Amino acid sequence: MSSARARSVNIVGAGLAGALLALLFARRGLRVSLYERRADPRQTQPEEGRSINLALAARGTRALERAGIMAAVRPLLIPMRGRMVHEPGGPPVLQPYGQRADEVIWSVGRAALNRVLIEAAVRHPDVAVHFGHTCVGVDVAAGRLQLRDAQAAVREVALAPTIATDGAGSVVRAALGRAGLLQSREDWLDHDYKELAIPAHGGRHVLEPEALHIWPRGGFMLIALPNLDGSFTATLFLPRQGAVSFAALAHPGAAREFFAREFPDVVPFMPELSAQFAAHPQGQLGTVHAVPWQVGGKVLLLGDAAHAIVPFHGQGMNAAFEDCTVLDGLLDEPRDWNGLFAQFEALRRANTEAIARMAVENYLEMRDAVRDAGFVRRKAIAMALERAFPGRFIPRYSMVMFHPEISYADALRRGEIQAGILGELDPGTGADFDPARAAALIEARLPALRAA
Ligand SMILES: Cc1cc2nc3c(=O)[nH]c(=O)nc-3n(C[C@H](O)[C@H](O)[C@H](O)COP(=O)(O)OP(=O)(O)OC[C@H]3O[C@@H](n4cnc5c(N)ncnc54)[C@H](O)[C@@H]3O)c2cc1C
């Protein structure tokens, strides 16, 4: 390690990325001061209003393994083998995510995962975690990071270097923006979300536990992910305004009527539906664009603070964890923080832009395309091509979720080529396609994968 590189680092935000990064840094011998506005989660209940469970995939598990924490995380995970699609009037149908036994994604509770990460960070002698410390400002010119403690006293610490992992609403990003050091923009969707519980019955799951359930309805959808206690957390994604919208469900009884009409099979499992619908917060969804992510080796934005995305590919946390893997890997090089932050941004920007785009596209796929016979047919052809051309033709969903050695940007690029090939091979009915034509198209258009 270069002697020019400071060995003490601030991290703002002990959420998923911040806590993992603290651990990775400490394992390299850096001294980490981790500032978190919440109280110590080991002594308090989880914050309300955040997504309760998340889909963890290969980019995330790779980072957790790197930090030596997978053994503690594994007991928190429930495998989800595919999408269980609930159409009105028919039985639910499982669309497997992949075709190998290990091609599953994992449902994990946010609070439990964050707690395991924080516990591991706290145990490390080189990590000092300061709960109840809210970052209120950044003065780059004076080199100061401003923090308000639980007694409302504001204190300042030396700024450089600081990694801001304070989430989508990052105070650090806003402060740098106000100082003219970066430009940022939030693109809000006109669809919001609301989480609702599907309780366990006799301690057991009332739906197939090893699946991500989807009730696709074209312009909107309900999904549900399993929890370890036998419950599911359902999330309704719906336009904010309009004929079918959250605004239209504002009067008492409207939500229950809506669910009875649109999702009748799940209503018997949601006895508290009306009360929960009235009480639970309605969350907004958006994509954060910020340029640049770093200021001269002093501050770096990482995770949602730099590039929050909509949740429809289940990749926000996974991308934030991949950020941690990449930044940690760069510490092998003898660069100063300035060079390191610049290199991090150069490596990550195209990838996070790619996943931001694929995440928006996936909303259409989940709420609509999964019901379409053409979609199901092309998915079957894609899987057959993956079997026939292993390591060359890999469905885009699989590249994103199961192949961390393929970058998001490459997944997007290859996915576009593959979509063209599938379009030409799709016979319109049945799943038969011309294998000789497939081989010729793949040979001509789809480059061999580069080694990672
Ligand atoms: C509905 C929904 C569903 C999702 N589902 C998935 C999924 O299935 N899979 C997936 O990979 N991703 C999913 N995500 C995205 C995922 O939640 C985020 O990408 C992930 O939490 C980003 O981690 P982070 O550490 O960057 O930010 P966060 O997890 O938001 O952590 C930020 C931390 O900073 C702290 N903080 C904030 N401000 C300050 C301050 N001023 N001073 C000090 N501390 C501060 C916060 O208290 C928090 O602890 C979903 C998101 C939503 C909204």
The ligand as a Gaussian input file, in Angstrom:
#p B3LYP/6-31G(d) Opt

LIG

0 1
 C      -39.121000      -1.335000      -2.362000
 C      -37.679000      -1.651000      -2.566000
 C      -37.295000      -2.949000      -2.841000
 C      -35.960000      -3.261000      -3.051000
 N      -35.622000      -4.537000      -3.350000
 C      -34.338000      -4.841000      -3.613000
 C      -33.961000      -6.191000      -3.921000
 O      -34.806000      -7.100000      -3.941000
 N      -32.651000      -6.458000      -4.193000
 C      -31.697000      -5.474000      -4.182000
 O      -30.531000      -5.768000      -4.460000
 N      -32.023000      -4.193000      -3.873000
 C      -33.304000      -3.863000      -3.596000
 N      -33.629000      -2.576000      -3.260000
 C      -32.578000      -1.544000      -3.257000
 C      -31.784000      -1.540000      -1.951000
 O      -32.660000      -1.307000      -0.875000
 C      -30.730000      -0.442000      -1.992000
 O      -30.055000      -0.441000      -3.214000
 C      -29.706000      -0.632000      -0.868000
 O      -30.331000      -0.473000       0.378000
 C      -28.570000       0.370000      -1.035000
 O      -27.685000       0.266000       0.040000
 P      -26.935000       1.571000       0.568000
 O      -26.092000       1.090000       1.698000
 O      -26.324000       2.304000      -0.554000
 O      -28.095000       2.514000       1.135000
 P      -29.063000       2.245000       2.376000
 O      -29.275000       0.807000       2.580000
 O      -30.237000       3.134000       2.151000
 O      -28.244000       2.770000       3.643000
 C      -28.048000       4.144000       3.901000
 C      -27.655000       4.280000       5.365000
 O      -27.238000       5.614000       5.609000
 C      -27.885000       6.110000       6.769000
 N      -27.973000       7.559000       6.603000
 C      -28.779000       8.241000       5.768000
 N      -28.561000       9.563000       5.868000
 C      -27.582000       9.714000       6.796000
 C      -26.916000      10.840000       7.327000
 N      -27.211000      12.099000       6.929000
 N      -25.945000      10.661000       8.257000
 C      -25.640000       9.394000       8.684000
 N      -26.234000       8.286000       8.213000
 C      -27.196000       8.446000       7.267000
 C      -29.226000       5.403000       6.784000
 O      -29.811000       5.396000       8.081000
 C      -28.819000       3.998000       6.309000
 O      -28.386000       3.210000       7.378000
 C      -34.970000      -2.238000      -3.012000
 C      -35.342000      -0.920000      -2.723000
 C      -36.683000      -0.634000      -2.499000
 C      -37.070000       0.787000      -2.203000

